[in-house]
Amino acid sequence: MAQKIRERLLILGTTAAYLLIGLEVLFMITPFALFFYGVYGPILEWLSASPATAWTVEFFLPHMIFVDDPLLVGLSYLQVLFVIGLVLFFANAIPLYWGRLTGKGVVTAGLYARIRHPQYLFLAISGLGLLLYWPRFIVLLLFITMLFVYYLLARNEEWRMQKEQPGSYEAYMGRTWMFLPGEPGGRLYRGICGWIGPKWLGLLFAYCLALGLSTLAGFGLRAYALERLPGVNLPEVGLVSVYPRPAEDLQTLYAATLQAPEVSAGLAERPAQVVYLMPGDFFLTGLLLAEGPRFSEAQMKRYPHLRETQEKGHRGGLVKFFRLGYKFFQTIGTTRRVYDVERLVFAEARDLEGRPVPPEDAFDIGVQRIPVLVVDLDFETREVLAVFPVSGEHAWGKLPMPIL
């Protein structure tokens, strides 16, 4: 009984930790954000403050910036696995719990005729989609942990079923796979760790190896993504566009902003090492600015409906979350060409000690990018419409947010 309780606590604790961190993107736009970040926020801030752990809260794939690259676009489309996995999980729960309620013994209907643990399989698939949607390193580590915990829980369930239904369950195991056809995971384990005994030591070695390799893969993907960000590096600043655009356009826009005396004066006080370029109504502005989609008087005269948007501000809620998710998915692999208003967010880059870093190091692990100035330009005339001083924070205070 004590062992069973420990195993249940292990799976519940690991799953809860994974979901809390992975579903951060959901909680942060709901009315529960204040409570959620009151508990979870200090953990992220503590991790981001140390050189040894700052990498765990970084993102290893683009989330805010849309990169025109086949591999990165393909990984972005796999985010839909989050929903697909959940739907299949609940669909396969029906025959399982119906069999338990009716006392029919081993469930062999539907997918259970081929796979013994389809629910764990579909939870893993859903977790993969969630990981690709909110790709923090810490979510990656917990995802790997979750996979191993599901394996241990499945083995424990099989041990109990053999005790409860001797003979019939062994026969069922003999004609079905555990998770996937051909059981590639088991073959891989036997090829790499089969020589290690006892079994628990082999599993521990496999777990540590999986954590190490997945972390290296994450760093590799992050380096790959950074090399393909749409932008251009100038001697004094790095220009990054949230949508793919020609480098010449970015340099022209940057040069136009420097003609405004307010911009020159603001940058003289606080030089910027990074400039984000985006449409004036970019839907992920809050990841950079606490001010959110703030509009100039010139913009609101041109588009009167924006005045109501600015006055109401950000209200969050589940409907807003799903709208953002739908809009995000729509933009994958696309290039926006009509802007109306250009927005440039100037940010200074500082290391963990608060020292400024050169533009080429602005996206290194542990570097903070702090907004110092926002400039809006007319798309057609390149006229500066407004210059905004900003608070230096994004919509969620000082919590680490996606920077690529």
C-alpha positions in Angstrom: 0.0 0.0 0.0 2.8 2.4 0.9 4.6 1.7 -2.3 1.4 2.3 -4.3 0.9 5.7 -2.5 4.5 6.7 -3.3 4.0 5.9 -6.9 0.8 7.8 -7.2 2.4 10.8 -5.5 5.3 10.6 -7.9 3.1 10.6 -11.0 0.8 13.3 -9.7 3.7 15.5 -8.6 5.6 15.2 -11.8 2.5 15.7 -14.0 1.3 18.7 -11.9 4.7 20.4 -12.1 4.9 19.8 -15.9 1.4 21.2 -16.4 1.9 24.2 -14.2 4.9 25.2 -16.1 3.7 24.2 -19.5 0.3 25.8 -19.1 1.9 29.0 -17.9 0.8 30.5 -21.3 -2.8 29.8 -20.4 -2.8 31.0 -16.8 -1.0 34.3 -17.6 -4.0 35.7 -19.5 -6.7 34.5 -17.1 -8.1 36.0 -13.8 -5.9 33.4 -12.0 -2.7 35.1 -13.1 -2.2 37.0 -9.9 -2.4 33.9 -7.7 -0.5 31.7 -10.2 2.5 34.1 -10.6 2.5 34.8 -6.9 3.6 31.2 -6.4 5.3 30.3 -9.7 6.8 33.7 -10.6 9.4 33.8 -7.8 10.6 30.3 -9.0 11.2 31.6 -12.5 12.8 34.8 -11.2 15.1 32.8 -8.9 16.2 30.5 -11.8 16.8 33.4 -14.1 19.0 35.2 -11.6 21.8 32.6 -11.5 24.3 31.9 -14.3 24.0 28.2 -13.4 20.2 28.0 -13.9 19.3 30.9 -16.2 19.3 28.6 -19.2 16.3 26.6 -17.8 13.9 29.5 -18.3 15.1 30.4 -21.8 13.2 29.3 -25.0 14.9 27.0 -27.4 12.5 27.6 -30.3 11.0 30.9 -31.7 7.7 31.8 -30.1 7.3 35.6 -30.8 9.3 35.8 -34.1 8.1 34.0 -37.2 11.0 32.4 -39.1 10.9 31.4 -42.7 12.7 28.0 -42.3 11.2 24.6 -43.3 12.4 22.9 -40.1 11.2 25.6 -37.7 7.9 26.0 -39.5 7.4 22.2 -39.5 8.0 22.1 -35.7 5.6 24.9 -35.2 2.8 23.0 -37.0 3.4 20.1 -34.7 2.0 22.2 -31.8 -1.4 20.9 -32.9 -0.4 17.6 -31.3 -1.4 19.2 -28.0 -5.1 19.2 -28.9 -5.0 15.9 -30.9 -3.3 14.1 -28.0 -5.9 15.3 -25.5 -8.8 14.3 -27.7 -7.4 10.8 -28.3 -6.7 10.5 -24.6 -10.3 11.1 -23.6 -11.6 9.0 -26.4 -9.6 6.0 -25.2 -10.6 6.6 -21.6 -14.2 5.6 -22.4 -13.6 1.8 -23.1 -11.1 1.7 -20.2 -13.4 3.0 -17.5 -16.5 1.3 -19.0 -14.6 -2.0 -18.6 -13.8 -1.3 -15.0 -17.4 -0.2 -14.2 -18.9 -3.3 -15.8 -16.2 -5.7 -14.4 -15.4 -7.2 -17.8 -11.8 -7.7 -17.0 -9.0 -6.8 -19.4 -10.1 -4.2 -21.9 -9.3 -5.3 -25.4 -11.6 -3.2 -27.5 -10.5 -0.5 -29.9 -6.9 0.5 -29.7 -6.4 -1.6 -26.6 -6.4 -4.6 -28.9 -3.0 -3.5 -30.2 -1.5 -1.2 -27.5 -1.7 -1.8 -23.7 -1.3 1.9 -22.6 -2.8 4.2 -25.3 -3.7 6.8 -22.7 -0.1 7.3 -21.6 0.9 7.4 -25.3 -1.6 10.1 -26.1 -0.7 12.1 -23.0 2.9 12.0 -24.2 1.9 13.2 -27.7 -0.2 16.0 -26.2 2.8 16.9 -24.0 5.0 17.1 -27.0 2.7 19.6 -28.7 2.6 21.7 -25.5 6.4 21.6 -25.3 6.6 22.9 -28.9 4.1 25.7 -28.2 5.8 26.9 -25.0 9.4 25.6 -25.5 11.2 26.6 -22.3 14.2 24.3 -21.4 12.5 23.6 -18.0 9.4 22.3 -19.8 11.7 20.1 -21.9 13.3 18.6 -18.8 9.9 18.0 -17.1 8.6 16.4 -20.3 11.4 13.9 -20.4 10.8 13.2 -16.7 7.1 12.7 -17.3 7.8 10.1 -20.0 9.9 8.0 -17.6 7.3 8.3 -14.9 4.6 7.1 -17.3 6.7 4.1 -18.1 7.2 3.2 -14.4 3.5 3.7 -13.7 2.6 1.5 -16.7 4.9 -1.3 -15.5 3.4 -1.1 -12.1 -0.1 -1.4 -13.5 1.0 -4.4 -15.5 2.5 -6.1 -12.4 -0.8 -5.5 -10.5 -2.9 -6.8 -13.4 -0.9 -10.0 -13.6 -1.6 -10.5 -9.9 -5.3 -9.8 -10.3 -5.8 -11.8 -13.6 -3.0 -14.4 -13.9 -2.8 -16.1 -17.2 -5.2 -13.9 -19.2 -3.2 -10.7 -18.7 0.0 -12.5 -19.6 -1.6 -13.7 -22.8 -2.8 -10.2 -23.5 0.7 -8.8 -23.1 2.0 -11.5 -25.4 -0.1 -10.3 -28.3 0.1 -6.5 -27.8 2.7 -3.7 -27.7 3.3 -1.5 -24.7 3.1 1.9 -26.3 4.2 1.8 -30.0 4.2 -0.9 -32.7 7.4 -2.8 -32.6 8.3 -1.3 -29.2 11.2 0.9 -30.5 11.8 2.3 -27.0 12.4 -1.2 -25.6 14.8 -2.0 -28.4 16.7 1.2 -28.0 17.0 0.6 -24.2 18.3 -2.9 -24.7 20.8 -1.7 -27.3 22.2 1.0 -25.1 21.5 0.0 -21.5 20.8 -3.7 -21.7 24.2 -4.5 -20.2 23.5 -2.6 -17.0 22.2 -4.4 -14.0 20.1 -4.1 -11.9 17.2 -2.8 -14.0 16.7 0.3 -11.8 20.3 1.4 -12.5 19.8 0.9 -16.2 16.7 3.1 -16.1 18.5 5.7 -14.1 21.3 5.8 -16.6 18.8 6.0 -19.5 16.9 8.8 -17.8 20.1 10.9 -17.2 21.2 10.2 -20.8 17.8 11.3 -22.1 18.0 14.5 -20.1 21.5 15.2 -21.4 20.7 14.5 -25.0 17.5 16.4 -25.0 19.2 19.4 -23.4 21.9 19.3 -26.1 19.3 19.1 -28.8 17.5 22.1 -27.3 20.7 24.2 -27.4 21.3 23.0 -30.9 17.8 24.1 -32.0 18.2 27.4 -30.2 21.4 28.1 -32.0 19.8 27.1 -35.3 16.9 29.4 -34.7 19.0 32.4 -33.7 21.0 32.1 -37.0 17.8 32.2 -38.9 16.0 35.1 -37.2 14.9 37.7 -39.8 17.2 40.7 -39.2 20.5 42.3 -39.7 23.4 43.1 -37.4 24.8 46.7 -37.6 27.9 47.8 -35.8 26.0 49.6 -33.1 22.7 47.6 -32.9 21.0 44.4 -34.0 17.7 44.7 -35.9 15.2 41.9 -35.6 11.9 41.7 -37.4 9.0 39.6 -36.0 8.1 38.7 -39.6 10.6 37.9 -42.4 11.5 41.0 -44.3 14.4 42.2 -46.5 17.4 43.5 -44.5 17.4 46.7 -46.6 13.8 47.5 -45.4 14.9 47.1 -41.8 17.9 49.4 -42.2 15.8 52.0 -43.9 13.2 52.0 -41.1 15.9 52.2 -38.5 17.6 55.1 -40.2 14.2 56.9 -40.5 13.6 56.7 -36.7 17.0 58.2 -36.0 16.0 61.4 -37.8 13.5 62.3 -35.0 15.2 64.4 -32.3 13.1 62.6 -29.5 14.6 59.3 -30.6 18.2 60.6 -30.6 17.8 62.2 -27.2 16.2 59.1 -25.7 19.0 56.8 -27.1 21.7 59.2 -25.9 20.5 58.6 -22.3 19.9 54.8 -22.7 21.6 53.3 -25.7 19.9 50.2 -27.2 21.6 47.1 -28.5 18.5 45.5 -30.0 15.6 46.8 -32.0 12.5 44.8 -32.6 10.5 45.7 -35.8 6.8 44.8 -36.0 3.4 45.9 -37.2 1.9 48.5 -35.0 -0.9 46.1 -34.1 1.3 43.1 -33.5 -0.7 40.7 -31.3 2.2 39.5 -29.1 3.4 43.0 -28.2 2.7 42.2 -24.5 5.7 39.8 -24.4 7.9 42.9 -24.9 6.0 45.8 -23.4 3.8 46.3 -20.3 2.1 49.0 -22.3 0.8 46.4 -24.7 -0.6 47.5 -28.1 -0.4 51.2 -27.4 -1.5 53.5 -30.2 -0.5 57.0 -31.2 -3.1 59.7 -31.7 -2.3 59.6 -35.5 -3.1 55.9 -35.5 -6.4 56.3 -33.7 -7.5 59.1 -36.0 -6.8 56.8 -39.0 -8.4 53.8 -37.3 -11.1 55.0 -34.8 -11.7 51.4 -33.5 -8.3 51.4 -31.9 -9.3 54.0 -29.4 -11.8 51.6 -27.8 -9.1 48.9 -27.8 -6.6 51.1 -26.0 -9.1 52.3 -23.4 -10.3 48.8 -22.5 -6.8 47.4 -22.3 -6.0 43.8 -21.7 -8.8 41.8 -20.0 -7.5 38.3 -20.5 -9.8 35.3 -20.1 -10.1 31.9 -21.8 -11.7 33.3 -24.9 -8.8 35.7 -25.4 -6.4 32.8 -24.9 -8.0 30.6 -27.6 -8.2 33.6 -29.9 -4.5 34.3 -29.4 -3.7 30.6 -30.0 -5.8 30.5 -33.2 -4.2 33.7 -34.5 -0.7 32.4 -33.6 -1.4 29.2 -35.5 -2.7 31.2 -38.5 0.6 33.1 -38.8 2.9 30.1 -38.8 4.8 30.1 -42.1 3.4 33.4 -43.3 4.9 36.7 -44.1 2.9 39.8 -43.4 3.5 42.5 -46.1 0.9 45.2 -45.2 1.7 47.1 -42.0 0.0 50.5 -42.2 2.1 51.5 -39.1 5.6 50.3 -38.3 6.6 49.9 -34.7 10.2 49.7 -33.5 10.9 48.7 -29.9 14.4 49.8 -28.8 15.8 47.6 -26.0 19.0 47.6 -24.1 20.8 44.3 -23.4 22.3 43.6 -20.0 23.9 40.6 -18.4 23.0 39.2 -15.0 25.3 41.7 -13.3 23.5 44.6 -15.0 26.3 45.4 -17.4 25.5 46.3 -21.1 26.5 43.7 -23.6 27.4 44.2 -27.3 24.7 43.7 -29.9 26.2 40.4 -31.1 25.8 39.0 -27.6 22.2 40.3 -27.0 20.6 36.9 -27.3 23.0 35.0 -25.2 21.7 32.9 -22.3 21.0 35.1 -19.2 21.0 38.4 -21.1 18.0 40.6 -20.3 16.5 42.8 -23.0 14.9 45.8 -21.4 12.6 48.1 -23.6 13.7 51.8 -23.4 11.8 53.4 -26.3 9.0 52.8 -28.8 8.8 54.5 -32.1 5.8 54.4 -34.6 6.3 55.3 -38.2 3.9 55.7 -41.1 4.4 52.7 -43.5 4.1 54.8 -46.6 5.8 58.1 -45.8 8.3 56.8 -43.1 7.1 59.8 -41.0 7.6 59.4 -37.2 4.1 59.3 -35.8 4.9 59.0 -32.1 7.7 58.3 -29.7 6.8 56.4 -26.4 8.9 56.2 -23.3 8.2 52.8 -21.7 8.3 51.2 -18.2 11.1 48.8 -19.1 8.9 45.8 -18.3 6.6 43.5 -20.3 3.0 42.7 -19.5 4.1 40.1 -16.8 6.6 42.2 -14.9 10.1 40.8 -14.7 9.3 37.2 -15.5 11.3 35.7 -18.3 9.4 35.8 -21.5 10.2 34.6 -25.1 12.8 36.8 -26.8 12.8 35.0 -30.1 
